């Protein structure tokens, strides 16, 4: 007698009963009853692995959704349960959104502190002030977060480079330069996460992170287009195409530096494709670059519904696929590429990781890296829960320092997201910091001498306010004092309210009381000096505008009145009506008639200064020559008025000499730039290039430009070495003297050029390699020293696929900006030789012996007595990779490279003298791997969670050859007349218990549950059935192999070699009434079925259909049919599954449709469905001989039955019959010898 066995991959939870004794040598066990995930003596990653191991498959998938990850109730396996957690929170320039609802978008917060936008921080060139701001943001976040310990992962900051001023989110960028961006953004990460400025945890945090930063959007995400309508440059569906050199040297360079300087907890991948591969599924971006090359160790999150766009917008068809991916496949590809978290709210998408990955894990979906499986999910989940462990959620939060500090500031449970909070978290200290940050963001663009109204010559700024007597100042421009209307605008901000930039909190009445508009700030400061001074506000435009786009008609009365004032400030700019997250700018002109307002006022009063607060550069050519003073900043926070007074007044208590410098190139004509969706950087025959590094066209103001009220002198430039090897570093020192009469800050900027480099190398004109603010009193001199690492000057050689250092002459330039005309001094150095390759990053993708054959790329969970295969990758300092890169892409390690391994729990995971890593017993351990080469050592760690699983499963005492410890479902085909098989099992763990429930007959199933000493149970199921059989319907009834589901004899008949079904009202998938007359028979293992279907007429009523079905139950099935839907008769393939997420949720997907008007010539069609493992292929034929494929897909089905059906859907018509004839099924599978 023989049993035929087929391997499946599904996980079932089944009740157990019969205990089986296990005889194995006992090993030492821990007696601590505390679950590992609650034990602080283990590392956060070890605790995370233990917690993940305790979850069911559906619980795991649900925890990979951002909005929200639902709570897991307490159970014997997870005694504390798991709290609901919202991952989508925002803190771009103040904590502004929290995931407070169980689903949907993050909730905008009311009355939390709003600091200046990122571009204003970029203008400060001051990483330290960024650090202070970010530290304050996460302090406030802890105060308002649920329980002061949840929802502390923030989708901030934006670190995309501001390479084009037309970009709608330009204000969210720090700079166009990777170095400046990385230096500032790194301090955002450090400050927000509770680290010092070197990236180390602060001792006062007690070993916990304060919050987690997410650097975004990775990568090359610099266009908005018409996002809502899928325009040609729509960032949701567009592709950012470029060569590898541009990708590495520019669009990912800042990500690399931030990762290596501050180790952020998270990266958000972008909506767009990069080189035609959607970013969420882009293995090259997420794995090869971020993890293996840059050393990223945190988790990846998608942008919100970016995974949905893989198939919805991108219609991505990966190599090896003949069609675009479907819903489950897209999510499998994303998670397999390292997209750990699915931000599943934002746009219309009913699907998510939570309701698709349980099925996808059992569909044998071939991805770029593996056959998708539950181990991919485990790897992602350990990253996610490591983050949550690091935040302290699973410990005694009331004793944790960050929680105690928050509760000392604000009693727990007292903050509410409404005006009832009275803006209590907008403390005096935070408002003072918002003002200080805003001071730093002002850039003085022009301050020319002019003939003033009184006939004297001088500059308009700073304004000297007399201590007494008449003094009149006019502030003109709607944006200087906007009036809230109480309505809500298109982007969710209060209409007419002072604009604070994208991702700001809402300021109700309590928050508005703590805002200071530009007019209010000036008036308060001026009258504090001179109580008798007059400070008046003029809107400058007629009507009642509520945003910048409505400033179209100048109020001539305001212009005329300007002549009567001692000083006039015209305040102009942009807001979210100009550009925003949904819309790019098409023009650099100031909105409306604001430029005309500047000219008109300046013509009336020569003592006029123009202040611009905008998303970035604006066209200044029409008024720059007509106004003596120009001051610029980006959206400058809720205390912008105080800061404006600090900067424009010479003698107020808060007076501040502007120290900001442009973090971008102010192009004379943005139309000279390439198209927004052109991601090239270097110049070409059709492009002038982008950024100061390559752009060769006219500029209004260069990168790095900024004036001061004082003057500085640079002298004594020196370099400590002039002849260098490619691996050296050198120091550049310069003396800076304040030669003016006012205290101020100078910005020392160091640029490196390669004047002799051949044109074909297309090296940058120059690159910023260092900068430092230096504060000086009048007459004071300080020395500034900057360090240049020669390897940082390397360029990426695409043909060699690595970085190389240019061999030749370099210039070190100290300058006031990137313009050659602003070079203050320069020296030359000569570099020769090549980089000595040494390890930079070591990473691992651990698996166990045998995983490669199963298509498994990485794992965290292991059985006992397994050999761990670490799959190490070494990234060298030139970004060349050695070792395991991806399956089928390995490169031998260089001779002399040595590796060592160690385990922190050698009783759980041991390392032999030969370096073999073996699992020993139930528990968790961290393996540390080290590589040493040419005197340089790098290390990495990975967690191994050892579970009590079976090592053998037998049927009638014969071991299942295809058994794997983490494959939990098996099929066995039983010959007719054979007795019901008996199942036995073995586990190597002496502390585990094994229970078996035997099958009661055939068809039937047996279950085996092994429960480890940790309380974690693993259940294996073996299904039994006889071979499926064909039927020619030659009699008057169906054969004995068949079973009717909800039989209605009145509407089914067997005669003349055919089964005829008259469709009735009904359907599957939770639709009432349930379909009747579904004919099925057990069909385990692999099989193919085919039948001729003759319809009395073509389907013509909505959802009327007949076809073949692979049926588990009413909620889980796959069918191919001829149906009528959406007004079309069509062949269709549909799947449905119910994975109990988060409660019983039916997931039905129409996978493909083929209109039959072009393929069928009669009412007869042959349909076929073939199953191999978890993969199903459907076919149709018009002659029964030549079959055309319809679709190939995986399905998560078990205990399967094959069958026939016909139903009407909601219709009650009875004018159709479907006759099935020539039904054949071929059932095969691997044999199990007995």
C-alpha positions, 0 to 999 in steps of 0.5 A, a space after each residue: 500500500 502506498 500513500 501519496 504525499 504533497 507538501 503545502 505551506 499553510 498554518 492551522 490552529 487545531 484542538 489537540 488531545 492525545 499526548 505522545 511521550 518524547 525521549 531525548 537527553 535533557 538539557 539545562 533550562 532556565 527556571 525564570 517564569 518571566 517571558 523573555 519579551 518582558 525580561 530587560 536582561 535580554 536585548 530589545 531585539 531578543 525580546 522582540 523576537 520572543 514576542 513575535 514568536 508568540 503571535 499567530 500568523 494573522 496577528 503578525 500581519 495585523 501588526 505590520 499595518 501602521 494605522 493602527 496595528 490593533 491590540 492583541 488580547 492577553 493570552 497564555 502565550 502573550 500574558 500581557 497582550 499587546 497594546 494598539 499602536 499607531 505608527 503614523 505620527 508627524 513631527 516635521 517642525 513640531 509634534 503635529 499628528 498622532 494616530 489616535 483613531 483605530 484606522 485612517 489618517 493620523 489625527 491633526 493635533 490642536 495647540 502644540 508648538 509649531 517651529 520654523 519649517 525645515 528650509 528655515 532650519 537649512 538657512 540657519 546652517 546650524 545643526 546645534 539649533 536643529 538638535 535643540 528644536 528636535 529635543 524639544 519636539 520629542 519632549 512635547 511628543 512624550 507629553 501628548 502621546 497615549 500613556 506617554 509611551 505609545 505612538 512615538 514613531 514619527 514620519 519625520 524629517 523630510 530629507 529629500 534634496 531641494 534640487 528644484 524650487 518648483 517642487 511643491 514640498 520644497 519648504 520641507 527640504 533642508 537644502 539642495 546639498 547632501 552634506 548640509 542636509 545630512 548634518 542638519 537632519 542628523 541632529 534632528 534624528 539625534 534630538 528627537 530620539 533622545 541621543 547626544 549629538 554624536 548619536 549615542 543614547 543620553 544617559 538620562 534616558 535610562 537606556 530608552 529612546 525618547 521617540 523614533 525618527 523616520 527619514 523620508 522619502 527614499 529616494 529621489 522623490 522631488 515632484 508632486 505633479 497632479 497627485 490626485 489625478 495621476 498627472 505625468 509627473 505625479 509622484 504617486 505613479 511616476 518614475 525617477 530615472 537616473 544612472 547609478 552614479 547620480 543615485 549614489 552621489 546625490 539622491 541617496 548620499 544624504 541618507 547614507 550620511 544620516 544613517 552612519 552619523 545618527 542611526 535613525 530608527 526608520 526610513 520611509 520609502 517613497 511612492 515613486 519608482 526609481 529606474 522603473 521599480 517602485 520604491 517600496 519593492 526596490 531591493 536595490 534601494 532598500 536592501 543593497 544600498 540602505 542595509 548592505 552598503 550604508 548599514 541601516 539597521 532600523 525598519 522601513 515603512 512605506 509612504 501611505 498606500 505606496 504599496 497599493 500604488 505598486 499595482 494600482 498606479 505603477 502596474 508593475 510587472 517585475 522580471 519573470 512575470 507576464 502580467 502586473 502584480 496582483 494585490 497579494 503579490 505586490 505586498 509580498 514583493 514589498 515585504 520581501 524587499 524589506 518594506 517592514 511596515 505598510 502605511 495603509 491609510 492615505 488613499 483608497 485601498 481596502 487591502 493592507 499587509 494585515 489582510 493580505 500577507 497571511 494568504 500571501 505567505 502561503 501562496 508560494 509567490 516568487 519575488 525578486 529575493 525568495 519565495 515569499 514566506 512567513 520568515 519574511 514577516 518575522 524578520 520585519 516584525 522583529 525590526 518593528 518590535 525592536 523599535 517598540 521595545 527601545 521606546 520602553 512600551 513593554 516595561 514599567 513605563 511609570 518608572 522610565 525617565 522619559 515618561 517621568 519627565 513628561 508626567 512631571 510636566 503634564 499630569 498623565 491623562 490631562 491632555 486632550 486634543 481640543 481647545 480644552 487643552 489651553 495650549 498647555 504644552 506650548 510652554 514659555 521655554 518652547 515658544 522662546 526656542 521657536 523664536 530663537 530658531 526663527 531668528 536663525 532662519 533669516 537671510 539678508 539678501 540685500 542691504 544697500 545704502 540708500 538716500 533716506 527720507 531725511 536726506 541722509 545716506 545709509 541702510 534701511 536695516 536694521 531699524 534704529 528705534 528712538 527711545 521716545 518721541 514720534 516714530 512711525 512704522 508701516 507694515 504692509 502686506 496681508 501675510 504680515 497679519 492674516 485674520 483667521 476666518 474660522 473656516 477650514 481650507 483645502 489642505 486642512 489648515 484654518 482659512 486665513 490663519 497665519 501659515 506655518 508650513 506643511 504638517 503644522 498643528 492646528 492652532 485654535 483660540 488658545 494656540 493663536 493667543 500664543 502666536 505672534 504675527 509679523 505685524 504684532 511682533 514689530 509693534 510690540 517690540 517697537 512700542 516697548 522701546 518707544 511707547 509713543 511710536 506708531 506702528 500701523 498695519 495695511 493689508 495692501 490689497 482690496 477685498 477680504 483675502 484668505 490666502 496668497 493667491 487672492 492678493 490680486 488687486 493693490 489697495 492704492 490707499 495703502 500705497 499712498 499712506 506709505 509715504 507718511 511713515 519713517 520706515 516701511 516693511 512690505 511683507 510678501 510671500 507664499 502659502 499652501 495656495 501657492 504649492 503644497 504636498 499635492 501641487 508643484 509650482 509652475 511659476 516663481 512669481 510672487 502670487 497675485 500682485 505682491 511684486 507690484 506692491 513692493 514696487 509701488 510702496 518703494 516708489 513712495 518711500 525710499 525707507 522701504 524694506 521687503 521681507 519675503 516668507 516663502 516656500 523657496 526662491 521667488 522671482 525678484 528681478 522685477 523689484 530687487 533694484 527698486 528696494 534697498 533691503 531684502 530679507 528672506 526666510 521660509 515659513 518661520 513658525 508661530 513666533 515669527 513676529 518676534 523673530 522678525 522684530 529681533 532681526 530688523 530692529 537694531 536696539 530691541 532686547 532680542 536684537 539679532 544680527 541675521 546669520 542665515 545663508 541660502 541652502 539652495 541656489 536662487 536661480 535667475 530663471 527656474 525655466 532654465 532648469 530641466 523638467 521637474 521629472 528629469 532627475 539628471 543632475 549633471 549638465 548635458 547638451 540639453 541641460 544646464 545641470 542642477 544645484 551649485 555643483 553643476 549648474 552653469 546658468 545665471 543666478 540671482 543669489 548663489 548657494 551659501 549667500 547671506 549678508 550681515 549687519 557687520 563685516 568679516 575678514 578672512 586671513 591666514 588660510 592654511 592646510 596642514 598637508 599639501 601632498 596626500 594619499 587617497 586614504 588621508 585627511 587634511 585640515 584647513 584652518 582660517 582666521 576670521 575677524 569681525 571688522 564691523 561695529 556689531 556683533 555677529 556670526 560669520 559662516 565659514 564655508 569650505 568648498 573643494 574643487 578639481 580644476 584639472 579633472 577631465 571633462 568626461 569625468 563630469 566632476 562637480 564644479 565644487 563641493 561643500 566639504 565643511 562649514 562652521 558658524 563662528 560668533 564674533 564681537 567687533 574686533 574679535 578674531 577666531 580660528 576655524 579648522 575644518 577637516 577634509 577626508 580624501 575618501 569623501 571626495 571620491 566619485 562613483 565609477 559605474 564601470 567599476 561599480 565602486 567609488 574611486 578618488 580622482 588622482 590630481 590637483 584639488 583646490 580648497 576654497 574658503 568662500 562666502 558662497 559657492 560663487 567663484 566671485 565669493 572665494 576669499 582664499 584658496 590653497 591647493 593640495 595634490 592627491 595620488 594613489 587609490 583607496 585602500 579597501 577596508 570593511 565599512 559595513 558588515 551585514 547578515 541575512 541568516 538562514 538555516 541549512 536547507 533554506 536555500 532549497 525552500 526559497 527562504 532568504 532570511 529568518 529569525 525563528 529556528 528549530 533546535 539542532 539547526 545549523 545557522 547559515 549567516 550569509 554575511 555581506 561586507 561593504 567596503 569603504 568604496 561601496 563594493 560588496 563581497 559575500 552574499 548579496 542576493 540569491 544568485 549574487 555572491 562575490 568571494 571574499 578577498 583573501 585574508 579577510 577573517 570572520 569570527 562569531 560569538 553568542 551571548 547565550 551559548 547554551 541556546 546557540 553555540 558557536 563551534 571552534 570551526 565557526 559553525 553556529 548551532 541551535 541547542 535549545 528553546 530560547 533566544 540568543 544574539 550572534 555577533 559576527 566580526 570581520 577583520 581585514 587590513 587591520 580594520 574590524 567591523 561587526 554586526 549582530 542578528 537574533 536567533 529565536 529557537 523554538 520547540 518544533 518537531 524534527 520528524 512527522 510520520 504517517 504509519 511510522 514512515 517519516 515524511 520525506 518533505 517534512 520541514 519544522 516550519 511547514 505546518 500543513 501536509 496532504 496525503 492521498 490514501 489508496 482506496 480500501 486502505 485503513 485510516 493512516 496514523 500519525 506520529 511525531 518527534 521533537 528534540 526538546 525534552 521539555 516540550 509536550 506533543 499532542 496528537 489528534 488522529 484522523 477519524 476516517 478518510 477524508 479527514 485530518 490529523 493534528 499534532 501540536 508541540 508546546 515548548 517550555 515557553 508556552 508557544 504551541 506549534 500545530 501541524 496538520 495532515 489531511 487525508 483523502 482518496 484520489 480525485 476522480 473524473 466523471 463522464 456523467 453517463 448515468 442519472 446521478 453524479 459519482 460517489 466521489 462527489 458531494 453537493 453543497 446546498 443541493 437543490 435537486 430541482 435545479 440539477 440534473 444528470 443525463 446524456 453525459 452531462 451535468 446540467 445546473 440551472 443557476 439560482 440566486 446566490 453567491 459566495 464570499 459572505 453574500 446572501 443567499 449562499 450559492 446552491 448546487 456547488 458540486 465538489 470532491 476532495 482533491 489533495 496534492 497536485 492536480 489538473 481538472 478540465 471540463 466542457 461547459 455549454 451555456 444555453 445562452 451567454 451570461 447576461 445578468 449581473 454576476 451570473 456565472 458558471 465554472 470550475 472552483 478550488 474550494 476550501 469553504 464558503 470563505 476560501 476558494 479560487 474559481 475560473 468562470 464565464 460570467 457577466 459583470 460590469 455590463 460585459 460577458 467575460 472569462 474571469 478568475 477570482 479568489 477569496 480568503 478569510 484570514 480572520 483579520 482583524 475580525 472575520 474579513 472577507 478578501 475577494 479579488 477579481 484577478 483578471 477578466 477577458 471579454 468573451 466577445 472577442 474570444 468565444 464564437 459560441 456558447 461552449 467553452 472548455 475551462 481548465 484549472 491546474 494546481 501545483 503546490 500553492 500555485 494555480 493556473 487557469 486556461 480556456 479553450 474553444 475546441 477542447 484541444 488548444 488551451 490558452 492560459 488565463 492567469 497564474 496565481 497562488 492561493 492560500 487554500 487547504 483541505 481542498 476540494 475541486 468542483 463545478 458551479 453555476 449561480 445567478 448572483 443577486 438575480 432570480 432569473 431562471 433563463 440560463 442553464 450550464 451543462 458540464 461534460 467531459 469532466 476530467 481530473 488528474 491527481 498526482 503527487 510525490 509518493 511516500 514509501 511504506 
